[in-house]
Amino acid sequence: LHLQCHFGVDSLDLARLHPTARVTGVDFSAPAVAAASALAEELRLADRARFVVADVYRAADAVDGQRFDLVYTGKGALPWLPDIDRWAEVVADLLAPGGFLYLTELHPVAEVLDEGRPVPVRDYFSHQPQVWDSPGSYAMPDADTTHNTYYLWQHPITRVIGAVLGAGLRLELFHEWDFALDNLHRWLIRGEDHRWRWPPNTGTLPLLYSLKAVKSSET
């Protein structure tokens, strides 16, 4: 299960890379889900990949009580959610016994840094939403959009891990990474591996993190 799958690129990659896997993507945007379904048809993966319209907090109802061996999410998904504890409870409910969550997410340390220079300009520990007003989207920055006000929430690492543990999952691994997959800040440098990192001869902070958390096989 891929939560907050948007138009399904990562979901379809999972199906493509694992020929025996059956993948379900969930997103609250009907146009995104329609695009994901069309991509699945185009790539001849529609027999193993389906997409469902639902708010992430209501995902269990949208999949009719189905349980999954893997719940995957991330790459900018969590900052859209105001309640990280409720999210973790939803994930735990969606997992089959012995299943696991795999999360790869933008590191909240990097999220407090200014886009133009690497200094902190936001509160790492804040519970309040950040209010933004800008056109376009990450998929098409120059798109002509109308409703441009949006809200993001900062989720420190301790808060995310605490939510996962509080939902009854067991943390199996946690990694921090020195690269980003997109040019999140203008001062990052793109390497030959197409990943974005801190400039050479400077200090560094993590830009991504990932974790794996397992649901008990006895539940």
Phi and psi in degrees as GROMACS dihedral restraints (atoms count N, CA, C in turn):
[ dihedral_restraints ]
;  ai    aj    ak    al  type     phi  dphi    fc
    3     4     5     6     1  -111.5    20    10
    4     5     6     7     1   110.4    20    10
    6     7     8     9     1   -84.6    20    10
    7     8     9    10     1   142.8    20    10
    9    10    11    12     1    54.3    20    10
   10    11    12    13     1    55.3    20    10
   12    13    14    15     1   -80.1    20    10
   13    14    15    16     1   -12.1    20    10
   15    16    17    18     1    51.7    20    10
   16    17    18    19     1  -127.8    20    10
   18    19    20    21     1   -91.9    20    10
   19    20    21    22     1    21.6    20    10
   21    22    23    24     1    83.5    20    10
   22    23    24    25     1    11.6    20    10
   24    25    26    27     1   -62.5    20    10
   25    26    27    28     1   -49.1    20    10
   27    28    29    30     1   -66.4    20    10
   28    29    30    31     1   -37.4    20    10
   30    31    32    33     1   -59.2    20    10
   31    32    33    34     1   -45.5    20    10
   33    34    35    36     1   -71.9    20    10
   34    35    36    37     1   -30.7    20    10
   36    37    38    39     1   -61.9    20    10
   37    38    39    40     1   -41.5    20    10
   39    40    41    42     1   -60.5    20    10
   40    41    42    43     1   -43.1    20    10
   42    43    44    45     1   -67.0    20    10
   43    44    45    46     1   -38.8    20    10
   45    46    47    48     1   -68.7    20    10
   46    47    48    49     1   -40.5    20    10
   48    49    50    51     1   -79.6    20    10
   49    50    51    52     1   -20.2    20    10
   51    52    53    54     1  -125.9    20    10
   52    53    54    55     1    89.4    20    10
   54    55    56    57     1   -61.3    20    10
   55    56    57    58     1   -15.6    20    10
   57    58    59    60     1   -97.8    20    10
   58    59    60    61     1    -4.5    20    10
   60    61    62    63     1   -81.7    20    10
   61    62    63    64     1   143.7    20    10
   63    64    65    66     1  -110.9    20    10
   64    65    66    67     1   126.1    20    10
   66    67    68    69     1  -116.6    20    10
   67    68    69    70     1   136.5    20    10
   69    70    71    72     1  -120.2    20    10
   70    71    72    73     1   129.2    20    10
   72    73    74    75     1  -109.3    20    10
   73    74    75    76     1   138.7    20    10
   75    76    77    78     1  -124.2    20    10
   76    77    78    79     1   130.7    20    10
   78    79    80    81     1  -152.1    20    10
   79    80    81    82     1   150.4    20    10
   81    82    83    84     1   -82.3    20    10
   82    83    84    85     1    -8.3    20    10
   84    85    86    87     1   -93.0    20    10
   85    86    87    88     1   113.6    20    10
   87    88    89    90     1   -62.3    20    10
   88    89    90    91     1   -42.6    20    10
   90    91    92    93     1   -61.8    20    10
   91    92    93    94     1   -37.1    20    10
   93    94    95    96     1   -65.6    20    10
   94    95    96    97     1   -42.0    20    10
   96    97    98    99     1   -65.9    20    10
   97    98    99   100     1   -38.3    20    10
   99   100   101   102     1   -62.9    20    10
  100   101   102   103     1   -41.2    20    10
  102   103   104   105     1   -65.4    20    10
  103   104   105   106     1   -39.8    20    10
  105   106   107   108     1   -63.3    20    10
  106   107   108   109     1   -42.9    20    10
  108   109   110   111     1   -64.0    20    10
  109   110   111   112     1   -39.6    20    10
  111   112   113   114     1   -65.1    20    10
  112   113   114   115     1   -40.3    20    10
  114   115   116   117     1   -63.3    20    10
  115   116   117   118     1   -39.7    20    10
  117   118   119   120     1   -60.6    20    10
  118   119   120   121     1   -41.6    20    10
  120   121   122   123     1   -64.2    20    10
  121   122   123   124     1   -45.5    20    10
  123   124   125   126     1   -61.9    20    10
  124   125   126   127     1   -36.8    20    10
  126   127   128   129     1   -89.7    20    10
  127   128   129   130     1     3.6    20    10
  129   130   131   132     1    60.0    20    10
  130   131   132   133     1    41.5    20    10
  132   133   134   135     1  -118.2    20    10
  133   134   135   136     1     7.2    20    10
  135   136   137   138     1   -64.5    20    10
  136   137   138   139     1   -20.8    20    10
  138   139   140   141     1   -74.6    20    10
  139   140   141   142     1   -17.7    20    10
  141   142   143   144     1  -122.9    20    10
  142   143   144   145     1    -0.1    20    10
  144   145   146   147     1  -134.7    20    10
  145   146   147   148     1   121.6    20    10
  147   148   149   150     1  -126.2    20    10
  148   149   150   151     1   157.6    20    10
  150   151   152   153     1  -132.5    20    10
  151   152   153   154     1   138.9    20    10
  153   154   155   156     1  -129.2    20    10
  154   155   156   157     1   138.0    20    10
  156   157   158   159     1   -86.8    20    10
  157   158   159   160     1   121.5    20    10
  159   160   161   162     1  -169.2    20    10
  160   161   162   163     1   147.2    20    10
  162   163   164   165     1   -63.5    20    10
  163   164   165   166     1   139.9    20    10
  165   166   167   168     1   -58.6    20    10
  166   167   168   169     1   -32.9    20    10
  168   169   170   171     1   -72.0    20    10
  169   170   171   172     1   -14.0    20    10
  171   172   173   174     1  -115.4    20    10
  172   173   174   175     1    22.0    20    10
  174   175   176   177     1   -62.8    20    10
  175   176   177   178     1   -36.7    20    10
  177   178   179   180     1   -61.0    20    10
  178   179   180   181     1   -40.2    20    10
  180   181   182   183     1   -67.7    20    10
  181   182   183   184     1   -36.8    20    10
  183   184   185   186     1   -67.4    20    10
  184   185   186   187     1   -26.9    20    10
  186   187   188   189     1  -102.0    20    10
  187   188   189   190     1    16.9    20    10
  189   190   191   192     1    57.0    20    10
  190   191   192   193     1    39.4    20    10
  192   193   194   195     1    78.9    20    10
  193   194   195   196     1     4.7    20    10
  195   196   197   198     1   -64.0    20    10
  196   197   198   199     1   146.6    20    10
  198   199   200   201     1  -116.1    20    10
  199   200   201   202     1   152.4    20    10
  201   202   203   204     1  -126.4    20    10
  202   203   204   205     1   149.5    20    10
  204   205   206   207     1   -73.6    20    10
  205   206   207   208     1   -28.4    20    10
  207   208   209   210     1  -141.4    20    10
  208   209   210   211     1   131.6    20    10
  210   211   212   213     1  -112.1    20    10
  211   212   213   214     1   124.3    20    10
  213   214   215   216     1  -118.8    20    10
  214   215   216   217     1   143.6    20    10
  216   217   218   219     1  -164.2    20    10
  217   218   219   220     1   170.4    20    10
  219   220   221   222     1   134.9    20    10
  220   221   222   223     1  -155.9    20    10
  222   223   224   225     1    56.3    20    10
  223   224   225   226     1    47.6    20    10
  225   226   227   228     1    99.6    20    10
  226   227   228   229     1    10.9    20    10
  228   229   230   231     1   -80.9    20    10
  229   230   231   232     1   -45.9    20    10
  231   232   233   234     1   -64.0    20    10
  232   233   234   235     1   -35.1    20    10
  234   235   236   237     1   -61.1    20    10
  235   236   237   238     1   -16.1    20    10
  237   238   239   240     1   -80.3    20    10
  238   239   240   241     1    -7.8    20    10
  240   241   242   243     1  -105.0    20    10
  241   242   243   244     1   126.7    20    10
  243   244   245   246     1   -77.5    20    10
  244   245   246   247     1   -26.9    20    10
  246   247   248   249     1  -119.7    20    10
  247   248   249   250     1    96.0    20    10
  249   250   251   252     1   -76.1    20    10
  250   251   252   253     1   -28.1    20    10
  252   253   254   255     1   -67.1    20    10
  253   254   255   256     1   -43.5    20    10
  255   256   257   258     1   -64.3    20    10
  256   257   258   259     1   -39.0    20    10
  258   259   260   261     1   -57.9    20    10
  259   260   261   262     1   -46.5    20    10
  261   262   263   264     1   -63.4    20    10
  262   263   264   265     1   -37.8    20    10
  264   265   266   267     1   -64.7    20    10
  265   266   267   268     1   -39.2    20    10
  267   268   269   270     1   -62.4    20    10
  268   269   270   271     1   -45.4    20    10
  270   271   272   273     1   -58.8    20    10
  271   272   273   274     1   -47.2    20    10
  273   274   275   276     1   -61.6    20    10
  274   275   276   277     1   -38.4    20    10
  276   277   278   279     1   -67.5    20    10
  277   278   279   280     1   -32.1    20    10
  279   280   281   282     1   -80.1    20    10
  280   281   282   283     1   -18.3    20    10
  282   283   284   285     1   -81.3    20    10
  283   284   285   286     1   138.6    20    10
  285   286   287   288     1   -74.1    20    10
  286   287   288   289     1   156.4    20    10
  288   289   290   291     1   -53.0    20    10
  289   290   291   292     1   130.7    20    10
  291   292   293   294     1    84.9    20    10
  292   293   294   295     1    -7.3    20    10
  294   295   296   297     1   -75.9    20    10
  295   296   297   298     1   172.4    20    10
  297   298   299   300     1  -143.0    20    10
  298   299   300   301     1   152.7    20    10
  300   301   302   303     1   -90.5    20    10
  301   302   303   304     1   134.7    20    10
  303   304   305   306     1  -124.3    20    10
  304   305   306   307     1   119.7    20    10
  306   307   308   309     1  -119.6    20    10
  307   308   309   310     1   128.2    20    10
  309   310   311   312     1  -123.7    20    10
  310   311   312   313     1   115.8    20    10
  312   313   314   315     1  -136.9    20    10
  313   314   315   316     1   155.7    20    10
  315   316   317   318     1   -59.4    20    10
  316   317   318   319     1   133.8    20    10
  318   319   320   321     1   -73.2    20    10
  319   320   321   322     1   129.6    20    10
  321   322   323   324     1   -64.6    20    10
  322   323   324   325     1   -22.7    20    10
  324   325   326   327     1   -61.8    20    10
  325   326   327   328     1   -46.1    20    10
  327   328   329   330     1   -66.4    20    10
  328   329   330   331     1   -28.0    20    10
  330   331   332   333     1   -69.8    20    10
  331   332   333   334     1   -19.0    20    10
  333   334   335   336     1   -89.2    20    10
  334   335   336   337     1    -5.0    20    10
  336   337   338   339     1   -85.5    20    10
  337   338   339   340     1   146.7    20    10
  339   340   341   342     1   -65.8    20    10
  340   341   342   343     1   145.0    20    10
  342   343   344   345     1   -68.5    20    10
  343   344   345   346     1   -29.0    20    10
  345   346   347   348     1   -90.2    20    10
  346   347   348   349     1   -25.1    20    10
  348   349   350   351     1  -153.0    20    10
  349   350   351   352     1   147.2    20    10
  351   352   353   354     1   -79.3    20    10
  352   353   354   355     1    66.7    20    10
  354   355   356   357     1  -128.7    20    10
  355   356   357   358     1   146.8    20    10
  357   358   359   360     1   -71.7    20    10
  358   359   360   361     1   131.4    20    10
  360   361   362   363     1  -127.4    20    10
  361   362   363   364     1    -1.9    20    10
  363   364   365   366     1  -130.8    20    10
  364   365   366   367     1   162.7    20    10
  366   367   368   369     1   -85.5    20    10
  367   368   369   370     1   114.9    20    10
  369   370   371   372     1   -58.3    20    10
  370   371   372   373     1   -34.5    20    10
  372   373   374   375     1   -98.5    20    10
  373   374   375   376     1     6.6    20    10
  375   376   377   378     1   -64.8    20    10
  376   377   378   379     1   142.7    20    10
  378   379   380   381     1   -98.7    20    10
  379   380   381   382     1    -7.8    20    10
  381   382   383   384     1   -84.4    20    10
  382   383   384   385     1   146.2    20    10
  384   385   386   387     1   -70.2    20    10
  385   386   387   388     1   147.9    20    10
  387   388   389   390     1   -90.0    20    10
  388   389   390   391     1   129.6    20    10
  390   391   392   393     1  -102.8    20    10
  391   392   393   394     1   123.7    20    10
  393   394   395   396     1  -121.5    20    10
  394   395   396   397     1   151.6    20    10
  396   397   398   399     1  -141.0    20    10
  397   398   399   400     1   101.6    20    10
  399   400   401   402     1  -154.7    20    10
  400   401   402   403     1   145.3    20    10
  402   403   404   405     1   -79.4    20    10
  403   404   405   406     1   171.8    20    10
  405   406   407   408     1    76.5    20    10
  406   407   408   409     1  -170.7    20    10
  408   409   410   411     1  -150.7    20    10
  409   410   411   412     1   171.8    20    10
  411   412   413   414     1   -64.0    20    10
  412   413   414   415     1   -29.3    20    10
  414   415   416   417     1   -75.0    20    10
  415   416   417   418     1   -31.4    20    10
  417   418   419   420     1  -149.6    20    10
  418   419   420   421     1    86.7    20    10
  420   421   422   423     1   -57.4    20    10
  421   422   423   424     1   -28.9    20    10
  423   424   425   426     1   -94.8    20    10
  424   425   426   427     1    10.5    20    10
  426   427   428   429     1   -64.2    20    10
  427   428   429   430     1   145.5    20    10
  429   430   431   432     1   -84.8    20    10
  430   431   432   433     1   101.0    20    10
  432   433   434   435     1  -115.5    20    10
  433   434   435   436     1   155.6    20    10
  435   436   437   438     1  -103.8    20    10
  436   437   438   439     1   -49.2    20    10
  438   439   440   441     1   -95.2    20    10
  439   440   441   442     1    97.9    20    10
  441   442   443   444     1  -109.8    20    10
  442   443   444   445     1     1.4    20    10
  444   445   446   447     1   -89.1    20    10
  445   446   447   448     1   129.2    20    10
  447   448   449   450     1  -144.5    20    10
  448   449   450   451     1   164.8    20    10
  450   451   452   453     1  -125.0    20    10
  451   452   453   454     1   137.3    20    10
  453   454   455   456     1  -128.6    20    10
  454   455   456   457     1   147.5    20    10
  456   457   458   459     1  -118.0    20    10
  457   458   459   460     1   136.7    20    10
  459   460   461   462     1   -84.8    20    10
  460   461   462   463     1   126.1    20    10
  462   463   464   465     1  -121.5    20    10
  463   464   465   466     1    95.3    20    10
  465   466   467   468     1   -56.7    20    10
  466   467   468   469     1   156.0    20    10
  468   469   470   471     1   -54.2    20    10
  469   470   471   472     1   -43.9    20    10
  471   472   473   474     1   -61.2    20    10
  472   473   474   475     1   -35.3    20    10
  474   475   476   477     1   -70.3    20    10
  475   476   477   478     1   -39.5    20    10
  477   478   479   480     1   -66.9    20    10
  478   479   480   481     1   -49.0    20    10
  480   481   482   483     1   -63.8    20    10
  481   482   483   484     1   -40.7    20    10
  483   484   485   486     1   -60.4    20    10
  484   485   486   487     1   -39.7    20    10
  486   487   488   489     1   -65.4    20    10
  487   488   489   490     1   -42.8    20    10
  489   490   491   492     1   -63.6    20    10
  490   491   492   493     1   -46.4    20    10
  492   493   494   495     1   -66.4    20    10
  493   494   495   496     1   -38.7    20    10
  495   496   497   498     1   -65.1    20    10
  496   497   498   499     1   -24.3    20    10
  498   499   500   501     1   -83.8    20    10
  499   500   501   502     1     1.2    20    10
  501   502   503   504     1    93.3    20    10
  502   503   504   505     1     8.8    20    10
  504   505   506   507     1   -89.1    20    10
  505   506   507   508     1   153.7    20    10
  507   508   509   510     1  -104.9    20    10
  508   509   510   511     1   122.2    20    10
  510   511   512   513     1   -71.1    20    10
  511   512   513   514     1   123.3    20    10
  513   514   515   516     1  -105.6    20    10
  514   515   516   517     1   -32.9    20    10
  516   517   518   519     1  -153.9    20    10
  517   518   519   520     1   154.5    20    10
  519   520   521   522     1  -146.2    20    10
  520   521   522   523     1   127.8    20    10
  522   523   524   525     1  -128.5    20    10
  523   524   525   526     1   148.0    20    10
  525   526   527   528     1  -118.0    20    10
  526   527   528   529     1   143.8    20    10
  528   529   530   531     1  -124.4    20    10
  529   530   531   532     1   147.1    20    10
  531   532   533   534     1   -92.2    20    10
  532   533   534   535     1    13.6    20    10
  534   535   536   537     1  -133.4    20    10
  535   536   537   538     1   160.9    20    10
  537   538   539   540     1  -121.0    20    10
  538   539   540   541     1   158.3    20    10
  540   541   542   543     1   -90.8    20    10
  541   542   543   544     1   -13.5    20    10
  543   544   545   546     1  -132.5    20    10
  544   545   546   547     1   165.3    20    10
  546   547   548   549     1   -80.9    20    10
  547   548   549   550     1    79.3    20    10
  549   550   551   552     1   -70.3    20    10
  550   551   552   553     1   -28.1    20    10
  552   553   554   555     1  -136.7    20    10
  553   554   555   556     1   143.3    20    10
  555   556   557   558     1   -66.3    20    10
  556   557   558   559     1   -18.0    20    10
  558   559   560   561     1   -89.6    20    10
  559   560   561   562     1    -0.6    20    10
  561   562   563   564     1   -76.2    20    10
  562   563   564   565     1   153.9    20    10
  564   565   566   567     1  -116.7    20    10
  565   566   567   568     1   131.3    20    10
  567   568   569   570     1   -85.5    20    10
  568   569   570   571     1   128.3    20    10
  570   571   572   573     1   -93.0    20    10
  571   572   573   574     1   178.5    20    10
  573   574   575   576     1   -64.5    20    10
  574   575   576   577     1   -21.4    20    10
  576   577   578   579     1   -86.3    20    10
  577   578   579   580     1     8.3    20    10
  579   580   581   582     1    68.3    20    10
  580   581   582   583     1    14.5    20    10
  582   583   584   585     1  -100.3    20    10
  583   584   585   586     1   150.9    20    10
  585   586   587   588     1  -100.5    20    10
  586   587   588   589     1   128.9    20    10
  588   589   590   591     1  -133.3    20    10
  589   590   591   592     1   171.6    20    10
  591   592   593   594     1   -62.2    20    10
  592   593   594   595     1   152.0    20    10
  594   595   596   597     1   -60.3    20    10
  595   596   597   598     1   151.8    20    10
  597   598   599   600     1   -64.9    20    10
  598   599   600   601     1   153.9    20    10
  600   601   602   603     1    64.4    20    10
  601   602   603   604     1    29.9    20    10
  603   604   605   606     1  -128.6    20    10
  604   605   606   607     1   167.4    20    10
  606   607   608   609     1   -71.9    20    10
  607   608   609   610     1   170.3    20    10
  609   610   611   612     1  -136.4    20    10
  610   611   612   613     1   157.6    20    10
  612   613   614   615     1  -133.5    20    10
  613   614   615   616     1   158.4    20    10
  615   616   617   618     1   -67.0    20    10
  616   617   618   619     1   147.7    20    10
  618   619   620   621     1  -113.2    20    10
  619   620   621   622     1   -25.1    20    10
  621   622   623   624     1  -135.6    20    10
  622   623   624   625     1   158.3    20    10
  624   625   626   627     1  -142.0    20    10
  625   626   627   628     1   160.6    20    10
  627   628   629   630     1  -142.4    20    10
  628   629   630   631     1   151.4    20    10
  630   631   632   633     1  -146.9    20    10
  631   632   633   634     1   155.6    20    10
  633   634   635   636     1  -126.6    20    10
  634   635   636   637     1   130.0    20    10
  636   637   638   639     1  -134.4    20    10
  637   638   639   640     1   134.6    20    10
  639   640   641   642     1  -110.0    20    10
  640   641   642   643     1   140.6    20    10
  642   643   644   645     1   -89.7    20    10
  643   644   645   646     1   138.1    20    10
  645   646   647   648     1   -56.9    20    10
  646   647   648   649     1   140.2    20    10
  648   649   650   651     1   -74.8    20    10
  649   650   651   652     1    -5.6    20    10
  651   652   653   654     1   -96.8    20    10
  652   653   654   655     1    -0.9    20    10
